[in-house]
Amino acid sequence: MAKVIKVQGAGGSPDGAAIEEAAAIIRSGGLVGFPTETVYGLAADALNRTAVARVFEVKARPLDSALILHLAGADEAPRYVRAIPAVARDLMRDFWPGPLTIILPRAELVPEITAGGRDNIAMRVPDHPVARDLIRACGTALVGPSANKSGRPSPITAEDVLAELDADIEAVLDAGPAPLGMESTVLDLTSSPPAILRPGSVTLEQLSPYLGPLVLKGGGVAPEAARAGPAGPRLVLADAAPGDEGARLAWSLALRELARGRRTGLLLTEEGVRFGRRLLGETGHAGAAGAAEDDTWPPGLVVASLGPSGDLRVPASRLYPALRLLERAGCDLIVAEPLPLHGLGLAIMNRLQKAASEVLRA
């Protein structure tokens, strides 16, 4: 059973005793769940090959999926890479601490296992005081992939970490929910032109002024999928234009599956929930957050609201909790409404597309 180490004063001055207790575990080769501004990560000494191997084992993560180094500050970066181009320094200055991961040529100091066998390494500085204090106390960079089994929804709270990894790790540092709820953007500066390997909380629009045209592609640092996992519900993504068209298709697919006797979850924007009420001729009000099954919906249908599409920070922060809620509600299938492919919507749709077993059109 993992020990829960509560952090006091997480918003300002983190508890030094709690930080040191967690750091001692990591320095001895142990694994600790820890908070960042994006999601909860699984911390291990990035230079300790045995500890890093345990991270891959605990997460059931392929060994060729590179891990991200978490640093306490940009001044630590030269230790772990062979060169830092001027544009990388500009990005570090303007986006660190923050949810931007930068890939640069790996220094020999970093073990190949940490880099997934690659000659490059990914790095970032988390925008969370507990995370940075933990890294400083450890005296080395930490790996910090999401603290869950690969293929599962990323953890937003210490409770999520325990639900996934309680028996497999030494401790979790509990500092409350992760504020953003969406993983970092991964930017590869070793390719020409530079490429976004994973869209995230730093958007394409924010990066373009520094780099010009950017390529969006897969590979490199493997993202954690958003799906509930092999034993969880199957995810189906509605392939239609965002807005009423997308909501209409999501509802159509969900009602079809419901008629086939499947307990069905709907992952919708607030506007998609309202569309469904109009479609079904229902009245009343659904809870703004999370899943709701009540007599306003057909029996066997569970609806989870991601919030308004006008502010995509809200759907980004609710995606993984909503998926966990629908899983706990016993859904056989989840149908997801599409979101706009810009800003954070690109990151949300990236997670849904990677998680979906099917993408269905009308």
C-alpha positions as CSV (number, residue, x, y, z in Angstrom):
1,M,0.0,0.0,0.0
2,A,1.3,3.4,-1.0
3,K,1.8,5.9,1.8
4,V,-0.2,9.2,1.4
5,I,2.0,12.2,2.3
6,K,-0.2,15.2,2.7
7,V,1.3,18.6,1.7
8,Q,0.3,21.6,3.6
9,G,0.4,25.1,2.1
10,A,0.6,23.7,-1.5
11,G,-0.5,27.0,-3.0
12,G,2.4,28.9,-1.5
13,S,5.1,27.5,0.8
14,P,5.0,23.7,0.5
15,D,5.6,21.6,3.6
16,G,9.4,20.9,3.8
17,A,9.0,17.8,5.9
18,A,6.6,16.2,3.5
19,I,8.8,17.1,0.5
20,E,11.9,15.7,2.2
21,E,10.0,12.4,3.1
22,A,9.0,11.9,-0.6
23,A,12.5,12.9,-1.8
24,A,14.1,10.4,0.5
25,I,12.0,7.6,-1.1
26,I,13.0,8.7,-4.6
27,R,16.7,9.0,-3.7
28,S,16.6,5.4,-2.5
29,G,15.2,4.2,-5.8
30,G,11.5,4.3,-4.9
31,L,8.5,5.6,-6.9
32,V,6.3,8.5,-5.7
33,G,3.1,9.9,-7.3
34,F,3.4,13.7,-7.3
35,P,1.4,16.7,-8.4
36,T,2.1,18.9,-11.4
37,E,0.0,21.7,-12.9
38,T,-1.0,19.2,-15.7
39,V,-1.8,15.8,-14.1
40,Y,-0.3,13.7,-11.3
41,G,3.0,12.2,-12.4
42,L,5.0,9.1,-11.3
43,A,8.4,10.4,-10.0
44,A,11.6,8.4,-10.1
45,D,15.3,9.4,-10.3
46,A,15.8,10.0,-14.1
47,L,19.4,8.8,-13.8
48,N,18.7,5.6,-11.9
49,R,18.3,2.9,-14.5
50,T,16.7,0.5,-12.0
51,A,14.1,3.0,-10.8
52,V,13.3,4.0,-14.4
53,A,12.8,0.4,-15.3
54,R,10.4,0.0,-12.5
55,V,8.4,3.0,-13.9
56,F,8.0,1.1,-17.2
57,E,7.1,-2.1,-15.4
58,V,4.5,-0.5,-13.0
59,K,2.8,1.4,-15.8
60,A,3.0,-1.5,-18.2
61,R,4.5,1.0,-20.6
62,P,6.5,0.0,-23.7
63,L,10.3,0.4,-23.3
64,D,10.5,2.5,-26.5
65,S,8.2,5.1,-25.1
66,A,10.5,7.9,-24.0
67,L,10.0,9.6,-20.6
68,I,10.0,13.3,-19.9
69,L,12.7,14.8,-17.6
70,H,11.2,17.2,-15.0
71,L,13.5,19.9,-13.9
72,A,13.3,22.5,-11.1
73,G,14.5,25.3,-13.4
74,A,15.7,26.1,-16.9
75,D,19.2,26.5,-15.5
76,E,19.4,22.8,-15.1
77,A,18.7,22.0,-18.7
78,P,22.4,22.2,-20.0
79,R,23.3,19.2,-17.8
80,Y,21.0,16.9,-19.7
81,V,21.3,17.9,-23.3
82,R,24.2,18.4,-25.7
83,A,23.1,21.8,-27.1
84,I,20.4,24.4,-26.6
85,P,19.6,26.5,-29.7
86,A,18.5,30.1,-29.3
87,V,14.9,29.4,-30.1
88,A,14.8,26.8,-27.3
89,R,16.2,29.4,-24.8
90,D,13.5,31.8,-25.9
91,L,10.8,29.2,-25.3
92,M,12.2,28.2,-21.9
93,R,12.3,31.9,-20.9
94,D,8.6,32.5,-21.9
95,F,6.9,29.1,-21.2
96,W,8.9,27.6,-18.3
97,P,7.7,26.9,-15.7
98,G,4.7,25.6,-17.6
99,P,3.2,22.8,-19.6
100,L,5.6,22.8,-22.5
101,T,8.0,19.9,-23.1
102,I,11.0,20.5,-25.4
103,I,13.0,17.7,-27.1
104,L,16.7,18.3,-27.6
105,P,19.8,16.1,-28.2
106,R,20.4,13.9,-25.2
107,A,23.6,14.2,-23.2
108,E,25.5,11.0,-22.3
109,L,24.6,11.5,-18.6
110,V,20.9,10.5,-19.4
111,P,20.5,6.7,-19.6
112,E,19.1,5.3,-22.8
113,I,16.3,3.6,-21.0
114,T,15.0,7.0,-19.9
115,A,15.0,8.2,-23.5
116,G,13.3,5.1,-24.8
117,G,16.5,4.2,-26.7
118,R,16.6,7.5,-28.6
119,D,19.4,10.0,-29.0
120,N,17.1,12.8,-27.9
121,I,15.5,13.7,-24.6
122,A,12.3,15.5,-23.6
123,M,12.4,18.1,-20.7
124,R,10.1,20.5,-19.0
125,V,9.8,22.6,-15.8
126,P,6.5,22.0,-14.1
127,D,4.5,25.1,-12.9
128,H,3.7,23.7,-9.5
129,P,5.7,24.6,-6.3
130,V,5.4,21.1,-4.8
131,A,6.8,19.5,-8.0
132,R,9.7,21.9,-8.2
133,D,10.6,21.7,-4.5
134,L,10.5,17.9,-4.8
135,I,12.9,18.0,-7.7
136,R,15.3,20.3,-5.9
137,A,15.2,18.1,-2.8
138,C,16.1,15.0,-4.9
139,G,19.0,16.8,-6.4
140,T,18.4,15.4,-9.9
141,A,15.9,15.4,-12.7
142,L,12.9,13.2,-12.2
143,V,10.9,11.3,-14.8
144,G,7.2,12.0,-14.4
145,P,4.9,10.2,-16.7
146,S,1.3,10.2,-15.6
147,A,0.8,8.0,-12.5
148,N,-1.5,5.4,-14.1
149,K,-1.4,2.2,-16.0
150,S,-0.7,3.0,-19.7
151,G,-4.0,3.3,-21.6
152,R,-5.9,4.5,-18.6
153,P,-7.3,8.1,-18.0
154,S,-4.6,10.3,-16.6
155,P,-4.9,10.9,-12.8
156,I,-6.0,14.4,-11.6
157,T,-5.9,13.7,-7.9
158,A,-4.0,11.6,-5.4
159,E,-7.0,9.4,-5.1
160,D,-6.8,8.7,-8.8
161,V,-3.2,7.6,-8.4
162,L,-4.1,5.3,-5.5
163,A,-6.9,3.7,-7.5
164,E,-4.4,2.9,-10.2
165,L,-1.1,2.1,-8.5
166,D,-1.6,1.8,-4.8
167,A,0.0,-1.6,-4.5
168,D,2.9,-0.8,-6.9
169,I,4.5,2.4,-5.6
170,E,5.9,3.6,-2.3
171,A,4.0,6.9,-1.8
172,V,1.9,9.6,-3.3
173,L,2.4,13.3,-2.4
174,D,-1.1,14.8,-2.1
175,A,-1.4,18.5,-2.8
176,G,-5.0,18.5,-4.1
177,P,-6.2,18.3,-7.7
178,A,-3.9,19.1,-10.7
179,P,-5.1,22.5,-11.9
180,L,-5.0,22.0,-15.7
181,G,-6.0,18.4,-16.1
182,M,-4.3,18.1,-19.5
183,E,-0.8,16.9,-20.3
184,S,1.9,19.2,-21.6
185,T,2.6,20.0,-25.2
186,V,5.5,18.1,-26.6
187,L,7.6,20.0,-29.1
188,D,10.5,18.3,-31.0
189,L,13.2,20.9,-31.8
190,T,15.5,18.2,-33.3
191,S,13.4,17.8,-36.4
192,S,13.2,20.2,-39.4
193,P,10.8,21.9,-39.4
194,P,10.0,21.6,-35.6
195,A,7.2,19.2,-34.9
196,I,4.5,19.0,-32.2
197,L,4.4,15.3,-31.1
198,R,1.6,15.9,-28.6
199,P,-0.7,18.9,-28.5
200,G,-1.4,20.1,-25.0
201,S,-2.0,23.1,-22.8
202,V,0.5,25.3,-24.7
203,T,-1.3,25.7,-28.0
204,L,-0.1,25.7,-31.6
205,E,-1.2,29.4,-31.8
206,Q,1.1,30.3,-28.9
207,L,4.1,28.5,-30.4
208,S,3.8,29.6,-34.1
209,P,5.3,33.1,-33.5
210,Y,8.6,31.5,-32.3
211,L,8.9,28.8,-34.9
212,G,6.8,29.6,-37.9
213,P,5.0,26.7,-39.6
214,L,4.8,23.7,-37.4
215,V,4.2,20.0,-38.2
216,L,1.7,18.1,-36.1
217,K,2.6,14.4,-36.0
218,G,2.7,11.4,-33.7
219,G,5.7,9.5,-32.3
220,G,8.4,10.5,-29.9
221,V,7.1,10.7,-26.4
222,A,4.1,8.5,-26.2
223,P,1.0,10.2,-24.8
224,E,-1.1,8.5,-22.2
225,A,-4.3,7.4,-23.9
226,A,-7.6,8.8,-22.6
227,R,-9.5,5.5,-22.8
228,A,-10.7,3.7,-19.8
229,G,-8.5,0.7,-20.6
230,P,-8.8,-2.9,-21.8
231,A,-11.3,-3.8,-19.1
232,G,-13.2,-0.5,-19.3
233,P,-15.9,0.8,-21.7
234,R,-15.2,1.2,-25.4
235,L,-14.9,4.7,-26.6
236,V,-16.6,5.8,-29.9
237,L,-15.9,9.3,-31.3
238,A,-18.5,11.0,-33.4
239,D,-17.0,12.3,-36.7
240,A,-18.9,15.5,-37.5
241,A,-18.5,19.2,-37.4
242,P,-18.4,20.6,-33.8
243,G,-21.6,22.2,-32.6
244,D,-25.1,21.0,-33.4
245,E,-24.0,18.6,-36.1
246,G,-21.5,16.9,-33.8
247,A,-24.0,16.8,-30.9
248,R,-26.7,15.4,-33.2
249,L,-24.4,12.5,-34.3
250,A,-23.3,11.7,-30.8
251,W,-26.8,11.5,-29.6
252,S,-27.8,9.4,-32.6
253,L,-25.0,6.9,-32.0
254,A,-25.7,6.8,-28.3
255,L,-29.5,6.2,-28.7
256,R,-28.7,3.5,-31.3
257,E,-26.5,1.6,-28.8
258,L,-29.0,2.1,-26.0
259,A,-31.6,0.4,-28.2
260,R,-29.3,-2.5,-28.6
261,G,-29.3,-3.0,-24.8
262,R,-26.0,-1.5,-24.0
263,R,-25.5,0.8,-21.0
264,T,-24.2,3.9,-22.8
265,G,-22.3,6.9,-21.7
266,L,-22.3,10.3,-23.5
267,L,-19.4,12.7,-23.2
268,L,-20.8,16.0,-24.2
269,T,-20.2,19.7,-24.0
270,E,-22.7,21.8,-22.1
271,E,-24.2,22.8,-25.4
272,G,-24.5,19.1,-26.4
273,V,-26.4,18.4,-23.2
274,R,-28.9,21.1,-24.0
275,F,-29.2,19.8,-27.5
276,G,-30.1,16.4,-26.1
277,R,-32.8,17.9,-23.9
278,R,-34.3,19.6,-26.9
279,L,-34.0,16.4,-28.9
280,L,-35.7,14.3,-26.3
281,G,-38.2,17.0,-25.4
282,E,-37.0,16.9,-21.8
283,T,-37.0,19.7,-19.3
284,G,-34.9,20.3,-16.1
285,H,-31.2,20.9,-15.5
286,A,-28.3,18.5,-15.6
287,G,-25.4,18.8,-13.2
288,A,-22.7,21.1,-14.7
289,A,-19.9,18.7,-13.8
290,G,-19.6,15.0,-14.0
291,A,-22.0,12.2,-14.8
292,A,-25.7,12.2,-14.2
293,E,-28.3,9.4,-14.7
294,D,-31.8,10.4,-13.7
295,D,-35.4,10.1,-14.9
296,T,-34.8,13.0,-17.4
297,W,-32.7,10.6,-19.6
298,P,-33.7,7.2,-21.0
299,P,-32.9,4.3,-18.7
300,G,-29.4,3.0,-19.1
301,L,-28.1,6.3,-20.5
302,V,-25.4,8.2,-18.4
303,V,-24.5,11.8,-19.4
304,A,-21.2,13.5,-18.5
305,S,-20.8,17.2,-19.2
306,L,-17.4,18.6,-20.1
307,G,-18.7,22.2,-19.7
308,P,-19.0,25.0,-22.2
309,S,-17.1,24.8,-25.5
310,G,-16.6,28.5,-25.4
311,D,-13.9,28.1,-22.8
312,L,-11.9,25.0,-23.7
313,R,-9.9,25.1,-20.5
314,V,-13.0,23.7,-18.7
315,P,-13.4,20.7,-21.0
316,A,-9.7,20.0,-20.9
317,S,-9.7,19.9,-17.1
318,R,-12.8,17.7,-17.0
319,L,-11.9,15.1,-19.7
320,Y,-10.2,12.5,-17.5
321,P,-12.5,12.9,-14.5
322,A,-15.5,12.5,-16.8
323,L,-14.1,9.3,-18.3
324,R,-13.5,7.9,-14.9
325,L,-17.1,8.8,-13.8
326,L,-18.6,7.0,-16.9
327,E,-16.4,4.0,-16.2
328,R,-17.5,3.9,-12.6
329,A,-21.2,4.2,-13.7
330,G,-20.8,0.8,-15.4
331,C,-21.1,2.0,-19.0
332,D,-20.4,-0.6,-21.8
333,L,-19.7,2.1,-24.3
334,I,-18.9,5.8,-24.3
335,V,-19.8,8.1,-27.2
336,A,-17.9,11.4,-27.4
337,E,-19.0,14.6,-29.0
338,P,-16.3,16.3,-31.2
339,L,-14.8,19.6,-30.1
340,P,-13.2,22.4,-32.3
341,L,-9.8,21.6,-33.7
342,H,-8.0,24.7,-32.4
343,G,-6.4,25.8,-29.2
344,L,-7.0,23.3,-26.4
345,G,-9.6,21.6,-28.5
346,L,-6.7,20.2,-30.6
347,A,-5.3,18.6,-27.4
348,I,-8.6,17.2,-26.3
349,M,-9.4,15.7,-29.7
350,N,-5.9,14.2,-29.8
351,R,-6.6,12.3,-26.6
352,L,-10.1,11.2,-27.8
353,Q,-8.8,10.1,-31.3
354,K,-6.0,8.0,-29.7
355,A,-8.4,6.5,-27.2
356,A,-11.3,5.7,-29.6
357,S,-11.8,2.2,-30.8
358,E,-14.0,3.6,-33.6
359,V,-14.6,7.0,-35.3
360,L,-18.1,6.9,-36.7
361,R,-19.8,9.1,-39.2
362,A,-23.6,9.6,-39.8
